């Protein structure tokens, strides 16, 4: 691909899409295309089809999705399943029908079985049952992975799926009802700090193990996929490092400067006990993450303070 190639980033205003946009711009790509959800409803098949036919992008990067944490997934199973299916199916089918040269589909590590062997390898997909609290989102993303694999298998097109581990970074969602664990903790500890270091209550036992990837590192993986024809259809994208939710809380507490108590609500669900990705396939091809967790959390907390959220 040359730097003038037209690249459409679906979801370009979100945390992932905006990071990809910044990364591509930094590399000199100057023909980037984005549409807000107000300008283009990706759930509408005809609108998406007409848009792709009119614009004729050479590359589509699907960073658009309805996302949220355990609470949001549990309370809204139908939209998490149906809206994600609509968004990705419309984009994948339009890309196929309009001879888009490359399609990069972004998903999540939650596509893997709840109790799969660790670390999670790409071949563990569909070998056992999913985590119940986010199965609706996971099933939609699995369908997207298989659709891209089917197009690749039947038509030989360069459709590839990247499955990142838990993401955080600039433009993250800090709404306590819909956010993921890391940004939710940043907000809780910050708000407790400015309220005389009041106690912070967190869900679960703190024992589950999690891996976190800064969104700018994922963006570099997407740039790598743009610039290379990857030999397989599915790649994990992670750091290979994990820590307990309790250790994450202590790290964020220290970075934020909260001096109060942490209270764990063991009546709330923990989710999957462990979720570590094996990202060796992509690493062997040449991609590697650069931002360690403490540095990344510090960057995000600084951004959170400046953003006034």
N, C-alpha and C positions, 0 to 999 in steps of 0.2 A: 504494500500500500504506500502511496506517496502522500505528502503532507497536504495535498489539495483534495484528497479523497473525501467525499461527503459522508459524514458519520452521524447517524441519528442516535441520540442517547435518550431512551425512554425513561422518564423519571429524573430528569436532569436537575431538578430543584431539590431533590431529596439528599440525604446524607451521602449515599453511595454515588448517585448520579452526578452530584456536584463535585465530588472528589475525582471522579473519572474525567469530568470536563476540565478541571484544573490541571490534571496530569497530562491530558492530551494537548492542551494549550501550551503547557510548559515545554512539551516535546516538539512544538512547532506546527501541530495540526491546526489548520486555519479555516476549515469548512465544516464546523460543528453545527448540528441542528438539534433544537429542543423545542418542545411545546408544553405549556403548563396544562394541568388537568382541566382548567377552564376553557382553554383553546382547543383541546383535543381529548375527548373522553375515550380512554383506551378500552373501556368496556363495550364500546359500540363498534361492532364488527365492520359495518359499512364505512363509518368515519375513518377507521384505521386503514382499511383497504384503499379507500380513495386517497388518503394522505400519502401512503407509501407509493402508490401508483403515480401520484403527481410529483413527489419529491425525488423518487428514484435514488435513495441512498445506496452507497456501495457497502456500507457496514451498518448493522443495527446492534446496539448494546441495550439489552433489556434489564434496566435497573429499576423498573417500576413494579411496585407491589403494595398490597395492603399488609402492613406489618404491625406487630405489637408483642407484648410480653405474655406471660402465663395468664394474667387476669383478662386481658383483651381477647386472647384466643379462646379462653374458656367460656366467656360470656357472649361471644359473637361467632359461633362456629360456621353458620351458613355464609355470611359475607367473606370470611377468611378463606373458605373453600371456593365459592362461586366467583367472587370478584377477581381472585388471583387466576383462576382458570380462564376467565374471560379476557383479562389483560394479556396474558402470555399466549393464549391460543390465537387471538387476533393478530398479534405481532408476528408470531412464528409463521402462521399461514400466509399473511400478507408478504412476508419476506420470501417465502418459498414461491408464491405465485408471481412475484415481480423480480425474480432472479437476483435477489440481493446476494452479493458475493460471500459475505461473512456475517454470521449471527452469533452473538455471545450472550448466553442465557445465564443469569445470576440467580442462585438459589440460597440454600442454607444447610448447615450441618444437621438440622433437625430432620432431614429426609431419611437419615439412617435409623435402624431399629433401636429402640430404647436400651436394650441389653446386648447390643452387638459387642464383639470383642474390641478391646482398645489396644492401640489407637485405631480409629475408624478408617478403613480402607474403602476405596471406591467400589470394590466388588462385594461389599457387604450390603449394598442397596437391595431392598426387597427380600432379605433373608429371614426376617422376623417381624414382630409387631412394633408399632410406633409408640412414642410417648403420647398418652391420651390427651394431655393438656394442649398440645399443639399439632395434633394429627391432621386437622382440617387444612392448615397452611401447608403441612408437609406433603399431604396427598396431592395438593395442587402443584407444588414444586416438582414432585416426582413425575407427574404427568408431563410437565414441561421438559424435564430431562429426557424422558422417553420419546417425546415428540421430536426433539432435536436429534436424538440417536436414530430414530426411524428415518428421518429425512437424509441424514448422513449415510445410513446404510443403503437406502433405496435409490437415492439420487446422487450420492457422492459429493454432496455440498459441504462447505466448511461451516457447519453448525456445531458449536462447542458449549459445554456447560461448566461453569465454575461454581464450586460450592464453598463459600467462605465459612469460617468458624464465627463465633460471636463477634460482632463488629461494634466499634465505637469511634467517635471522632467529631470533627467540625460538622455543624448542622445536625447534630444528634437530636433525638426527641427526649425532652425532659419532663413531659407530662406524666405524672405519677400513675395515672390510670392506664396509659397505653405504652409506656416506655419499657425498655429492657433494663436488666439489673444494674449495669454499670452507670448509665446516666441517672437512673433513679436514685442510686446511692449518692452520687455527687450532689444532687439537689437536696436530698434529705439531710446529709451532713452539713451542707452549707446553710440551709435554713435553720437547723438546730444550733449551729455555731452563732448565728446572729441573734438567736433567742437565748442568750446566756448559756450556750453549750448544753442545751436540754437533751434528754435521752433520745436516741434514735431507735425506732422499732423496725426490724427487718423480718422478712418472711422466712419460714423454714428453720432448719437447724444450723445452716451455714456449712454443712459437711460436703455437699456436692462439689465436684471438681470441674472447673471450666477453663477454657482457653479463649483468649481475647486477641483480636487483630485490629490494629488501627486502620481506619478506612483508607488512608493514603497508601498503605501497603497493598490493600486489595486493588486500589486504582492502578498501581504499578503492575499488578498481575494482569489486569485487563489490558493495559497498554502492551504488555508482553504478548497476550493473545491476539491483539490487533496486528502486531508486527511479525508474528510467526504463525505458520500453519501447524497446529498441534496435532500429533498423530492419533490421539484417542478422543473420545467424545465427552469424557467426564474427568474433572480434576478437582481435588480438594485444595483449599487455600487457607493455610493456617501457620501458626508460629512453631508448633510442636512443643509448646510449653504450657503447663497448666498450674492452677492454684485453686485452693478451696474458696468458696464464697466468703467464708469467715476471714481468710487471709486477704481477699480482695477488699472487704469492708475495712479491715485494719489499715490497708495501704491507702485507700481513699480518705479515711478519717485523718491520717497523718498529713497527706498532701493538702487537704482542705483546712486543716488546723483546728478540728473539732476536739474538744477536751472532755466531752461528756461520755455517758454510758451507752453501750449497745445492748439492746434487748431483742432476743430472738423469739419469734412467735412460732412455736413448733406445731401449732394447729394448722398452719398454712402449708401448702405442698412445696416440696423441694424440687420437683421435676426430675429429669434424668439424673441418676447418681454420678455419672462421669461422662464427659463428652470431649475426647481429645482426637484431633484429626491427624491422619497420616498424610502429609502433603509432599511426600518424597517424589512422587511422579513429576509434579510441576517443578520442584526444586532441581531435579536432575536435568531438566530442560534449560534451566538458567535463571529462574526467578527465585528471589529470597527476600524475606521481610527485613526491614531496617530499623523500625521503631520499637524499643522495648516498652514494657507496660508502664513503668513508673514515669518515663518520659512522656508517653502518650497520654496518661491520665493528667499529668501536669499541663500539657498543651490543651486538653479538652476543658479542664477547669478554668484556665486562663480565658479561653474562648467563651465559656459560659458566663464568666463575670463581665466580659466586655459586651456580650450580646444583650445583656439586661433581661434574660429569660427568667 
